[in-house]
């Protein structure tokens, strides 16, 4: 495996050199967060459920942000701040993009809604709870 360093050019072309620097630091922070979580979870927790699974995770994080900001509810997870949740949203957005682009590793097991793999199946017979666990060939 060849390692590549990615360079972010902070040249002020956005109109704000300070904002460029702040964005670059956040991108590094999100990357480090992703690496730490990957070490714990691995890629298959994402590839098993695919893009739909990542969308669910994003939805959970968005619901949390709405509850804590717009609805101004108390934070039941004292170990996860609003900032932590926002970084998770950025992370899941990038993961979803990799899944969508086909650049996320494949899993040995995939979850799909019954009928997803068969265009002739009448999907109106199935609920979203009708899931199929299948071994990927």
Secondary structure, DSSP 8 states (H G I E B T S, - for coil): -----------STTS-HHHHHHHHHHHHHHHHHHHHHHHHH-SHHHHTTHHHHHHHHHHHHHHHHHHHTTS----S-TTS-HHHHHHHHHHHHHHHHHHHTT-S---SEEEEETTTT-TTS-GGG--TT-EEEEE--
